Structures are given as C-alpha cells and as structure tokens.
Amino acid sequence: MTRFTTGFGFQSTAAEVIAGVDLTGRKAIVTGGAAGVGAETVRALAGAGAAVTMAVRRVDVAEPVAADLRRSAGNQAIDIKALDLSDLRSVKAFTDAWEGPLDILVNNAGIMAVPELDKTPQGFELQFGTNFLGHFALTISLHTVYRARFFGHKFDLSGVLHVDFLPGETRLARAA
C-alpha cells in the first residue's frame, strides 16, 4: 500500500487547503456548520464559490453565524436547514426535503462526553446515535434519493483525537 501524503497538517487551515479550488455551481451540506470546524468549513467552501447548506439543530442560533459567514466569504448562497442527527425522523425529513444535486457532504456535527446515559428518540445511546447512526442515515438517504448523481466528495470530520491505523502502525495524534 502506497501512503498518500500532502503538504497539509494539523496546523493547516481550511482556507489553505481549498486555495485555488473553484466550486462555483457546486452544492454542499455541512452538518454542525454553525460553530467551530463546521463554520470554518462553510466559510472555506462558500469562499470557493459553493452553495452551502448548514444543517444544524438550532436554526435560531445559526442565523447570525450564517450572516457573518455570508459577509466574510463574499457569497450569499449559504442557507440553513434544521437537522437533529440524534433523531432519525429529523434526518428523514431533511433528506426528503433536499432538492437538486449534491456535490459535497461534510459530516462534521457531533457530541462528546455525555455525562449520563441518554438515549435518542429511537432508543440508541445518544453519542452513538448522533455521531454514527445519524450521519450514516443521512449519507445513505441522500445516496438513495440521488442514486443517479451520488456525491462527488464525502468527508467525515472529527475533533480532538484522531486514531490512524496503518499496517504495522498505531498512532494517536491530537488535532489542532
């Protein structure tokens, strides 16, 4: 197996990674796009010309963030749609309402360190149901709806801790 490497690392910004890429005419969804890595991903994609949908739990909280992102990216094609990944009914409603092609799906949203056992409306443990099952259902549902034109790119992001397993190697690396 040949290892693929780039000049990017933990300190690279989304703007540096996407520099020189033209996404005009492309549509993207970023889950958890109202904060942190998600907001910076929205800014970078929109700055490169993509129409970006911020898929978020709380639309009211995302509104001022989206206004700032539209200004800073110089792109008004940033919209907000409600999506609660912990509830598979919300995922279904989101995917049923999606219109048009989808070129980029960034699965970014997630929860961590839930202090007590909590469950999704469907009875799954909350962190597993949100971080894995919610994104899985979103990805599969959008694939089914747009079978003729599946995503050009799908990205799963995580924060804080990454574990890479390569043949004969185990490495832990803290993300910036």
C-alpha positions as CSV (number, residue, x, y, z in Angstrom):
1,M,0.0,0.0,0.0
2,T,1.4,3.4,-1.0
3,R,0.9,6.1,1.5
4,F,-0.7,9.3,0.1
5,T,0.7,12.5,1.6
6,T,0.1,16.2,1.1
7,G,1.7,19.3,2.4
8,F,-1.1,19.9,4.8
9,G,-1.0,19.0,8.5
10,F,-2.7,19.7,11.9
11,Q,-2.0,23.4,11.6
12,S,-3.4,23.8,8.1
13,T,-6.5,26.0,7.8
14,A,-9.5,25.2,5.6
15,A,-8.7,28.3,3.5
16,E,-5.2,27.0,2.9
17,V,-6.4,23.5,1.9
18,I,-9.0,24.9,-0.6
19,A,-6.9,27.7,-2.0
20,G,-7.2,27.7,-5.8
21,V,-10.2,25.4,-6.0
22,D,-13.3,26.7,-7.9
23,L,-16.5,25.3,-6.5
24,T,-18.8,27.5,-8.5
25,G,-22.0,25.7,-9.3
26,R,-21.4,23.0,-6.6
27,K,-23.8,22.3,-3.7
28,A,-22.6,21.3,-0.3
29,I,-24.0,20.3,3.0
30,V,-22.1,20.8,6.3
31,T,-23.6,19.2,9.4
32,G,-22.8,21.3,12.5
33,G,-21.9,24.2,10.3
34,A,-22.7,26.9,12.9
35,A,-19.7,26.5,15.1
36,G,-16.0,25.5,15.2
37,V,-14.6,23.4,12.4
38,G,-18.1,23.3,10.8
39,A,-18.3,27.1,10.5
40,E,-14.8,27.3,9.1
41,T,-15.6,24.6,6.6
42,V,-18.7,26.5,5.5
43,R,-16.6,29.7,5.1
44,A,-14.0,27.9,3.0
45,L,-16.5,26.1,0.7
46,A,-18.6,29.3,0.2
47,G,-15.4,31.3,-0.3
48,A,-14.5,28.9,-3.1
49,G,-18.0,29.5,-4.7
50,A,-20.1,26.6,-3.5
51,A,-23.7,27.0,-2.4
52,V,-23.6,25.7,1.2
53,T,-26.4,24.4,3.4
54,M,-25.7,24.5,7.1
55,A,-27.5,21.5,8.6
56,V,-28.0,22.4,12.3
57,R,-30.1,21.6,15.3
58,R,-30.9,25.2,16.2
59,V,-31.6,27.4,13.3
60,D,-32.1,30.4,15.5
61,V,-28.5,30.1,16.8
62,A,-27.2,29.5,13.3
63,E,-28.8,32.6,11.7
64,P,-26.2,35.2,13.0
65,V,-23.4,32.8,12.2
66,A,-24.7,32.4,8.7
67,A,-24.9,36.2,8.2
68,D,-21.3,36.6,9.3
69,L,-20.2,33.7,7.0
70,R,-22.0,35.2,4.0
71,R,-20.2,38.5,4.6
72,S,-16.7,37.0,5.2
73,A,-17.0,34.5,2.3
74,G,-18.5,37.1,-0.1
75,N,-21.1,34.5,-1.0
76,Q,-24.8,34.9,-0.3
77,A,-25.5,31.2,-1.2
78,I,-25.4,30.0,2.4
79,D,-28.6,28.7,3.8
80,I,-29.7,27.0,7.0
81,K,-31.8,23.8,7.4
82,A,-32.9,22.1,10.6
83,L,-31.3,18.7,11.2
84,D,-31.1,16.9,14.5
85,L,-28.8,13.9,13.9
86,S,-30.0,12.3,17.2
87,D,-33.5,11.8,15.8
88,L,-33.8,9.6,12.7
89,R,-37.1,11.3,11.9
90,S,-35.3,14.6,11.6
91,V,-32.8,13.0,9.2
92,K,-35.6,11.6,7.1
93,A,-37.4,15.0,7.0
94,F,-34.1,16.7,6.0
95,T,-33.3,14.2,3.2
96,D,-36.9,14.1,1.9
97,A,-36.9,17.9,1.6
98,W,-33.5,18.1,-0.2
99,E,-33.7,19.4,-3.7
100,G,-31.3,19.2,-6.6
101,P,-27.8,17.7,-6.9
102,L,-25.3,17.3,-4.0
103,D,-21.6,17.5,-4.7
104,I,-20.1,17.7,-1.3
105,L,-21.3,16.2,2.1
106,V,-19.3,17.1,5.2
107,N,-20.3,15.1,8.2
108,N,-19.0,17.3,10.9
109,A,-21.6,17.6,13.7
110,G,-21.2,15.5,16.8
111,I,-21.5,15.3,20.6
112,M,-19.0,14.1,23.1
113,A,-18.7,13.1,26.8
114,V,-22.4,12.8,27.5
115,P,-22.3,12.9,31.4
116,E,-25.1,10.4,31.9
117,L,-26.7,7.7,29.8
118,D,-29.1,9.4,27.5
119,K,-30.9,7.9,24.5
120,T,-32.1,9.1,21.1
121,P,-35.9,9.1,20.4
122,Q,-35.3,5.7,18.7
123,G,-33.7,4.3,21.9
124,F,-30.0,4.3,20.9
125,E,-27.3,5.6,23.2
126,L,-27.1,9.3,22.4
127,Q,-23.5,9.7,21.4
128,F,-23.5,6.6,19.1
129,G,-26.9,7.6,17.7
130,T,-25.9,11.1,16.9
131,N,-22.3,10.7,15.8
132,F,-22.6,7.5,13.9
133,L,-26.1,6.4,13.1
134,G,-27.3,10.0,12.3
135,H,-24.6,10.6,9.8
136,F,-24.9,7.1,8.4
137,A,-28.6,7.6,7.9
138,L,-28.0,11.0,6.3
139,T,-25.4,9.7,3.9
140,I,-27.4,6.6,2.9
141,S,-30.7,8.5,2.5
142,L,-29.1,11.2,0.3
143,H,-27.4,8.4,-1.8
144,T,-30.8,6.7,-2.3
145,V,-32.5,9.9,-3.3
146,Y,-29.8,10.9,-5.7
147,R,-28.7,7.5,-6.9
148,A,-28.0,8.9,-10.4
149,R,-25.6,11.5,-9.1
150,F,-24.0,10.4,-5.9
151,F,-21.7,12.9,-4.1
152,G,-18.5,13.8,-5.7
153,H,-17.0,14.0,-2.3
154,K,-18.0,12.9,1.3
155,F,-15.9,13.9,4.3
156,D,-16.3,12.7,7.9
157,L,-14.6,15.1,10.3
158,S,-13.7,14.6,14.0
159,G,-12.1,16.8,16.5
160,V,-9.8,16.5,19.5
161,L,-8.4,13.0,18.9
162,H,-7.7,11.0,15.7
163,V,-6.5,7.4,15.6
164,D,-4.7,6.3,12.5
165,F,-4.2,2.6,11.8
166,L,-1.8,1.7,9.1
167,P,-0.3,-1.8,8.6
168,G,2.0,-2.3,11.5
169,E,1.5,1.1,13.0
170,T,-0.7,2.7,15.6
171,R,-0.5,6.4,16.1
172,L,-2.5,8.8,18.2
173,A,-2.5,12.5,17.2
174,R,-4.2,15.4,18.9
175,A,-5.9,17.6,16.4
176,A,-5.4,21.4,16.5
